[in-house]
Amino acid sequence: MKLKVTEEIWKEGGMYVSYCPELDVASCGESAEQAKKNLREAILITIEETQKIGTFDQFIQEAGFEEMQNDVPLPPQ
């Protein structure tokens, strides 16, 4: 599945914080690249877990992804 989301990364103290505002998922790392990698992993885990428990559709709708095109949620306008 492909999702188009925003990745925000900033430095806080000695760590880099990464955040995806559309999905309200955050992570961190010792470098910007590590924070980005960890955010992608956190997003994948969130998606997998919501699919397992049957709340993926609700999760994705609450994030503003309402329309689907070829089984891919379209980003909020």
VEXPA-455275 format. One record per residue (C-alpha): residue number from 1; y, z, x. Coordinates in steps of 0.1 Angstrom, whole numbers, plus 5000, padded with zeros to 4 digits. Layout:
BEGIN
{seq = NUM v = Y w = Z u = X}
...
***
This chain:
BEGIN
{seq = 1 v = 5000 w = 5000 u = 5000}
{seq = 2 v = 5035 w = 4992 u = 5012}
{seq = 3 v = 5065 w = 5013 u = 5004}
{seq = 4 v = 5101 w = 5007 u = 5015}
{seq = 5 v = 5117 w = 5040 u = 5022}
{seq = 6 v = 5145 w = 5054 u = 5043}
{seq = 7 v = 5138 w = 5074 u = 5075}
{seq = 8 v = 5166 w = 5097 u = 5086}
{seq = 9 v = 5162 w = 5113 u = 5120}
{seq = 10 v = 5186 w = 5139 u = 5136}
{seq = 11 v = 5185 w = 5165 u = 5164}
{seq = 12 v = 5185 w = 5201 u = 5155}
{seq = 13 v = 5184 w = 5224 u = 5184}
{seq = 14 v = 5156 w = 5213 u = 5207}
{seq = 15 v = 5137 w = 5194 u = 5180}
{seq = 16 v = 5142 w = 5161 u = 5161}
{seq = 17 v = 5139 w = 5164 u = 5123}
{seq = 18 v = 5128 w = 5134 u = 5103}
{seq = 19 v = 5133 w = 5131 u = 5065}
{seq = 20 v = 5125 w = 5106 u = 5038}
{seq = 21 v = 5150 w = 5112 u = 5010}
{seq = 22 v = 5132 w = 5089 u = 4984}
{seq = 23 v = 5100 w = 5109 u = 4986}
{seq = 24 v = 5115 w = 5143 u = 4997}
{seq = 25 v = 5091 w = 5145 u = 5026}
{seq = 26 v = 5101 w = 5159 u = 5060}
{seq = 27 v = 5086 w = 5164 u = 5095}
{seq = 28 v = 5098 w = 5170 u = 5130}
{seq = 29 v = 5089 w = 5163 u = 5167}
{seq = 30 v = 5100 w = 5169 u = 5202}
{seq = 31 v = 5114 w = 5133 u = 5204}
{seq = 32 v = 5128 w = 5109 u = 5179}
{seq = 33 v = 5097 w = 5087 u = 5182}
{seq = 34 v = 5074 w = 5117 u = 5176}
{seq = 35 v = 5094 w = 5128 u = 5146}
{seq = 36 v = 5092 w = 5093 u = 5132}
{seq = 37 v = 5055 w = 5092 u = 5138}
{seq = 38 v = 5050 w = 5126 u = 5122}
{seq = 39 v = 5071 w = 5116 u = 5092}
{seq = 40 v = 5049 w = 5086 u = 5085}
{seq = 41 v = 5018 w = 5107 u = 5088}
{seq = 42 v = 5033 w = 5133 u = 5064}
{seq = 43 v = 5041 w = 5105 u = 5039}
{seq = 44 v = 5006 w = 5091 u = 5041}
{seq = 45 v = 4991 w = 5125 u = 5036}
{seq = 46 v = 5013 w = 5131 u = 5006}
{seq = 47 v = 5004 w = 5098 u = 4991}
{seq = 48 v = 4966 w = 5103 u = 4997}
{seq = 49 v = 4967 w = 5138 u = 4983}
{seq = 50 v = 4986 w = 5128 u = 4951}
{seq = 51 v = 4961 w = 5100 u = 4946}
{seq = 52 v = 4932 w = 5124 u = 4950}
{seq = 53 v = 4945 w = 5149 u = 4925}
{seq = 54 v = 4957 w = 5122 u = 4901}
{seq = 55 v = 4994 w = 5128 u = 4903}
{seq = 56 v = 5004 w = 5097 u = 4924}
{seq = 57 v = 5020 w = 5078 u = 4894}
{seq = 58 v = 5041 w = 5109 u = 4885}
{seq = 59 v = 5051 w = 5115 u = 4921}
{seq = 60 v = 5062 w = 5079 u = 4927}
{seq = 61 v = 5081 w = 5078 u = 4893}
{seq = 62 v = 5099 w = 5110 u = 4902}
{seq = 63 v = 5109 w = 5094 u = 4935}
{seq = 64 v = 5125 w = 5065 u = 4915}
{seq = 65 v = 5099 w = 5038 u = 4921}
{seq = 66 v = 5095 w = 5027 u = 4885}
{seq = 67 v = 5085 w = 4990 u = 4886}
{seq = 68 v = 5054 w = 4976 u = 4903}
{seq = 69 v = 5051 w = 4941 u = 4918}
{seq = 70 v = 5016 w = 4931 u = 4930}
{seq = 71 v = 5005 w = 4967 u = 4929}
{seq = 72 v = 5034 w = 4977 u = 4952}
{seq = 73 v = 5060 w = 5002 u = 4939}
{seq = 74 v = 5095 w = 4987 u = 4942}
{seq = 75 v = 5122 w = 5009 u = 4957}
{seq = 76 v = 5149 w = 5025 u = 4935}
{seq = 77 v = 5179 w = 5002 u = 4929}
***
